[in-house]
């Protein structure tokens, strides 16, 4: 069942944001909104890097910093490309090869021949 507090967060996709995307997006929030995220984080995942980030931003806002537009190019999970998996296909794969019986591919082994 969905957490009711999650639906009211200032960043609706908060739980899915990587730290780099979160750092850019919290810049647009007010002190009250950052406090709300911090309380949610502490009561749920309580991830140390995230709480440190939110605490630092809250201190900046209380020290006179103003919310900005943030980074519009920040990673946003809700705008994913929809592609998943490897871009490799049989057309782009290298030709299979077997290793030489001895030696390396650039230094071929020599036949043993007579050892007398």
N, C-alpha and C positions, 0 to 999 in steps of 0.2 A: 504494500500500500504506500502511496506517495506521502511524503512528509509535508504537512500543511505549511510549515514555515518556508519550505523550499519554493513554493509558488509565489511568495510575497517578497522574495529577495530582489534587491536593486539590479542584479545581474541574473536573468532567468536561467542562464546556462552555467552558472557559477561552478557547480560540481564537476563539470566537464572541461573547465578551462585549465590549460597547462600554466605553470607559474609565469612564464614569459608573457602569455596572453593576458593573464590576470593583472600583472604589473602595469601594463599599458591601459587596461580598461578601468582600473580603479581610480585613475587620475581624473576621470570625469565625474566622480561621485562626491557628494557632500560629506562632511564629518559624520552626520547622523547615519548616512547610508553605509559608510565604512565601519562605523560602530556596529551596525546591524550585521554586516558580513562577518566581522570579528566574533561577535557573540555566537553566530551560527557555526562558524568554523570551530570555535572552542568547544561547543556542545556536540559536535559531530566528529569530524575526522581529526581535528586538533593537530594539523600538520605544522611542524615547527617553522619551515621556511615561509609558509603562507601566513601564519600568525605574526612572524617578524615583519613581513612585507606590509601587512595591514596595520600593524602597530606603528611602523615607521611613517606610513602615509597619514595616519591619524595625527601623529605628532606634527607633521608638516602642516596639516590643515589647521590645527590648533595654534600653530606658530605664525599663522597669517597667510599661508599659501592658499591660492584660489583653485577651485576645480578647473581643469582644462578640458579640451576636447579629447585628450588621450591620443593614442596612436591608431588611426583608422586602418592601418595595414596589419594590426595585431592579429595573431592567429585566432580565428573564431570557429569553434567546432560546428556551429550551426550552418556555416557556409562551406562545408566540406565539398569536395569535388564528386563524391559518390563513388570514386574508384577505390578499390581495395586490392591488395595482393601485389604480386610482382609484375612489372611491365615487360618481363622477359616472355618471349613467345618462341615457338619452334623456329620461326623465320629469323629471329635475332640471336638464337643460341649458336655457340661455336660447334664446329664439327667434332664429334667424339673421336678420340684417338687413344690408342693403347700405349702404355709406357714401354720403352725398350726393355728387353730381357735383363740387361744390366747396363750400368752407366746412367747418364742423364740425357735428356732429349738433345742437348747441344754437344754432348761428348759420348758418342756411341761406344758401346762395349766392344772389345776385341775378342775374336774366337780364341779358345784356349790352345788349340793346336797340340803338337807333340811337346811333352815336358821331359824328354829324355836328355 
